[in-house]
């Protein structure tokens, strides 16, 4: 038998294979995204039967095969049971998992990605913060982790750090009042909206989901992040179609 490797991760997706197995995709801190087979996991007496569905956060013992891994043992740390029984929240959870799958790679350390996904799934269980706001925060922070986020602290054209009044999609950055021109398709930023964008990309993860927004500020940051997604996401996420939210 090959050497057993210990990893900690969250299951992003799971599908049945053959008569009794499952193939799962795990985002791990140590190995990035891996595909793994859970042999016999669909059998009633399997020790893995309740440990191979999406969102399970666990310590896994796996061994490497030629093209994938095989799960030897799993010990759950968090089941996210409340999430999977809430139709609205679980749709967001699948969307978050699909984005994490999009950005993660095998053999690329993913501690920051997995920590963001974990706190975001936890946030979906809180009634104080609207799920649609959690979605925009998650998207922007994920883009920032991947190094694609614009600088929200200085003008894209002149470098000044004050009087930042617009987000220009053509420049993928913020622009000060002195540099804006009619030729730039820009979103006007309020002070609260600019601060919110800055906060999302720099806040410690344990404080990321600790605020709500008034309607005006929410519309502005949603408009900016929607435009940023057009630049950064080069695929259509199927799970996004399931989100039960107002189109902005």
N, C-alpha and C positions, 0 to 999 in steps of 0.2 A: 504494500500500500504506500502511496506517495506521502510525503511529509504533510502533516496537518498544519494549516495556517489559521491563526486566530484574527478575526476582523470584527469591527463594530460598524453597523450600518442600518440603513432604512431601505425596506423593499419598495422599489418604484413601480414594479409591475409583476404580474404573475399569470401564467397561462398553463392549462393542462396539456400534458404530453403523454401519448400512449394511453394505457389502461389505468395507470395509477400514479404516474409521476407528475411533477410540475417543473416548469422552467421559470426561474425568477431572475429579475434584474435587481441587483443590490447596489446602492450607493454607499461605499465604505470609506471610512476615514483613511485607511491605510493603503488601499489598492485602487481607489477611485471607483469607477463603475465596472462591475463584473456581472457576467451571466453565470448562473449556477443551476444545476439540476438537483431537485429534491426527490430522490428515488423513493417510491412508495408513499409519498406524502398524502395521497388521496385515499389511502386505505384507513378504515375506521380505527385500527389499532396502531397507527403510525405515531411515533413520538413527534413528528413534524406536522401533523395534520392541522393544527391551529397556528402554525408559525410561518406560513408561506403566503399569506395574503398581503396585498399592498398596505403600506404604512406601518407595518411591524418594525419597531426599532429594537434591535437585538444584538447580542454577541453571537457570532457564528464561528463554527469550526468547519473549515473547508479544505479540500485538497484539490490541487490543480491537475486537470487532464490535458489532453492535447489542444483542445479548442475552447474549453470552458472549465468551470469548477463544479465540484459535487459537494453538497452540504452533508457534513457528517453529524453535526449537532447544532442546536440553536437554543439560546436562553433569552427569552424576551425581557426587555427593559421597559417597554411601553407598547401597549396594544392599540391605542387610539380608538377604543371601542365607541366612545361617544361620537367620534367623527364619522365612522362608517354607518351609524344609524341616523345621521342627519343628512337628508338628501341634498340640501343646499351646500352644506359644508363639505360633504364628500366630493361633490363636483369640483369645488375649488381645490380640494386635496389632489384629485387626479390631474388637474391642470398644473398645479405646482410641481407634482412629480414629473410630468412630461417636460416641463422647462428644465428641471434638474437633470433629466436624462439627456436633453439637448446639449447642455453645457458641459456635462461630465465626460471624462475619458478614462479608459483603463490605464492603470499604472501612473495616474496623475493624482497626487495627493488631494483629497477633497474635504478636508476638515472644515474649511470655511463654508463650503456648499452644504454639507450635511447639517452643520449647526444652524444655518439660515433656514433650511427646510424644516428642521425640527421645531424651532421657535415659531415658524409661520403656521405649521399645523396646530401647535398649541394655541396660537392666537385665534384660530378659527373656532375654538371651543369657548371663547369669551364673547359674551353678548354685548359688551360695552363698545366694541369696535365693529363697524359694518364690514362684512366680508369683501365688499367691492373695494374698500379702502385698503384692506390687508392685501388684496390682489395687486394694487398699484405699488404699494410699498415693496412687496416681494419682487415684483418685476424690476423695479428700478435698482434695488439692492443687488439682485442677481446680475444685472447688466454691469453694475459697478464692480462686482467681484471679478467679472470676466475681463475687466479693463477696457470696456467700451463706453463708459459713461463720460459725458462731457464735463468740463470744469464749470461748476456752478458758482465759483468764487471770483472769477475775473472775466473781463470782457474778451471775447474771442478775437476781436480785431485790434484793440489797443492795449489790452492787458490791465486796464484800470480795475480796481476792486470796489468802486463805489458807483452809485447811480445805475445799477444793473436793472434794466427795466423790461428786457425782452428775451425770449428764447427764439432763436432763428434756426429752423430745421435745415435750411440750406448750408449753414455753417456748423450745425450740430453744436451749438454753444449759446451762452448768454451774451447779450450785447448791451452796452451802455447807451444812455440817451444821446450821447454825442455821435455815436457811430451808426445808429440805426438809419436805414434808408428805405424808401418806398419799395425798392426792388426786392427787399427781403420779406418773405412770408414769415411773419413773427407772431408769437403769442405774448401778449402784454402780461407782465408779472407784477403782482402785488408784493409788498414787503413780506407778508405772511407766506405767500406761495414760494418765493425765493428761499426764505428761511426753511420752509418745509422740505424742499428739494435738497438743500444743503444738509439738513438734519438726517434725512433718510440715508444718504450715502456715507455719512461719517459716524452716526450714532453707534454706541456699543449694542450688540444684539439683544442684550437683556433689557434695553430701553427702547428698542425699535418700535414696538407696538404699544405705546403708552399714551397716545394722543388721538384726538378726533379733530375734524375740520368743519368749519362752516361751509355752506353750500358753494359760495363764490370761490373760496380757496380750493375746495375739492375740484371744482370744474376746471380751474386753471392747471393744477398739477396733473389731472387726468389728461387734459389736452396735450401737455408737454410730453408725458410718458407715452401716450398713444403715438405721437410723432416719433419719439425715440425708438419705439418698437419697430416702426416701419423701416428704420435704418439698421437696427441690430438683428432682428429676427428674419432669417431668410427661409422660413418654413411656416406653414399654417399648422397650428396646434389643434388637433381634432377635438381634444377635451374642452377647448375654449368655447365650442359651440354649445356645450351643456350648461354653461354658467347662467344662472337665473338672475339676471341683473338688467337694469335699464341701460340701453345703448346711449352712450354720451356722444 
